[in-house]
Amino acid sequence: MGLIEVLGASVTEPRAGLELYGRLVGAWDVNNRYRSLDSGEWTTGTAVWTFGWVLDGLAVQDVMWFTDRGADGYPVRRTGSTMRLYDPGAGLWHVVWFSPRGHTVTLTGRPGPDGGIEQEGRRLDGTPVRWTFEDVTAESFRWLGYTSPDDGTTWDLEQEMLARRRTAG
């Protein structure tokens, strides 16, 4: 049996506490807007963001494929993945995002206002980050990524993603 078969899990009804991220399971088409780390200019692109149950249905993992315009004008694809593991004793989620380029962010996830999700943590260089899921419905959500240059006093928006659930077919 291969890794994919043993990692993935079939969940028809999430266990208590797992609904926070479990409602995102499925595939989403995303319009992505982000600030370039090099130039500070805003760039747009698209992504396909797929969430699934893993580890016997006790965690939610995603894989995201971004498509941006390369320097030569042709599409460039990049990827990243996030693992979310629920801690029932603490009532929160341990969240780790990583990319093949060696970027890693460790966060804590919890319910946010109005049915959203709040995630806060730090990049490897110590920069505070705040990532939120807002306006979450069965068919769409808005994801916002912030960084703080002053250890959490102020927050700068660096990324916004608008997601719509992909329909079968």
ZADOGU-721879 format. One record per residue (C-alpha): residue number from 1; x, y, z. Coordinates in steps of 0.25 Angstrom, whole numbers. Layout:
BEGIN
 num    xx    yy    zz
 NUM     X     Y     Z
...
***
This chain:
BEGIN
 num    xx    yy    zz
   1     0     0     0
   2     5    14    -4
   3     6    27     5
   4    -6    33    -2
   5   -15    21     2
   6   -10    21    16
   7   -10    36    18
   8   -24    40    13
   9   -36    37    21
  10   -51    35    17
  11   -59    43    27
  12   -74    44    25
  13   -77    51    39
  14   -65    59    45
  15   -62    56    60
  16   -66    66    70
  17   -57    79    69
  18   -52    75    55
  19   -63    83    47
  20   -55    96    47
  21   -46    92    36
  22   -54    80    32
  23   -65    89    25
  24   -54    93    15
  25   -51    78    10
  26   -52    78    -5
  27   -46    86   -17
  28   -47   101   -18
  29   -43   111   -30
  30   -36   123   -24
  31   -33   137   -29
  32   -20   141   -22
  33   -15   155   -20
  34    -2   157   -13
  35    10   166   -10
  36    23   162   -16
  37    34   160    -6
  38    44   166   -15
  39    37   178   -21
  40    26   181   -11
  41    16   182   -23
  42     3   175   -24
  43     2   163   -33
  44   -10   154   -37
  45   -11   140   -41
  46   -20   128   -39
  47   -19   115   -30
  48   -26   102   -28
  49   -27    99   -13
  50   -31    85    -9
  51   -34    81     5
  52   -35    66    10
  53   -36    58    22
  54   -24    50    26
  55   -18    42    38
  56   -30    34    41
  57   -39    46    40
  58   -32    54    51
  59   -26    64    43
  60   -28    73    30
  61   -17    75    20
  62   -18    84     8
  63    -9    85    -5
  64   -10    98   -13
  65    -5   100   -27
  66    -3   114   -30
  67    -2   119   -45
  68     5   133   -47
  69    11   140   -59
  70    26   138   -60
  71    36   148   -64
  72    35   143   -79
  73    20   145   -78
  74    17   130   -78
  75    10   123   -66
  76    18   118   -55
  77    13   108   -45
  78    17   107   -30
  79    11    99   -19
  80    10    98    -4
  81     3    90     7
  82    -3    92    21
  83    -5    81    31
  84   -16    84    42
  85   -16    75    54
  86   -27    77    65
  87   -23    77    80
  88   -36    74    87
  89   -29    76   101
  90   -26    91    97
  91   -38    92    88
  92   -29    98    77
  93   -22    94    64
  94    -7    92    62
  95    -5    98    47
  96     8    97    39
  97     9   102    25
  98    21    98    17
  99    26   100     2
 100    37    92    -6
 101    45   105    -6
 102    47   103     9
 103    38   113    14
 104    30   109    27
 105    20   116    36
 106    15   110    49
 107     2   115    54
 108   -10   112    64
 109   -24   112    58
 110   -37   115    66
 111   -51   119    62
 112   -52   134    58
 113   -63   144    58
 114   -76   141    50
 115   -72   127    47
 116   -58   130    42
 117   -45   124    45
 118   -33   131    52
 119   -19   126    51
 120    -7   133    57
 121     8   129    57
 122    22   133    52
 123    30   131    40
 124    44   124    42
 125    50   138    43
 126    41   141    54
 127    32   151    47
 128    18   150    53
 129     7   145    43
 130    -8   145    44
 131   -16   137    34
 132   -32   138    34
 133   -43   131    27
 134   -55   140    26
 135   -69   140    20
 136   -68   125    20
 137   -80   118    13
 138   -82   104     7
 139   -79   110    -6
 140   -68   121    -4
 141   -59   128     6
 142   -49   140     7
 143   -35   137    12
 144   -26   149    17
 145   -11   148    20
 146    -5   159    29
 147     9   161    35
 148    13   170    46
 149    26   179    45
 150    25   182    60
 151    22   169    67
 152     7   170    66
 153     4   185    69
 154     0   187    54
 155    -3   178    43
 156     0   179    28
 157    -9   172    18
 158     1   164     8
 159    -9   154     2
 160   -24   152    -1
 161   -30   140    -7
 162   -45   139   -12
 163   -49   124   -13
 164   -61   118   -19
 165   -64   103   -17
 166   -61    95   -30
 167   -73    88   -36
 168   -73    74   -40
 169   -72    71   -55
***
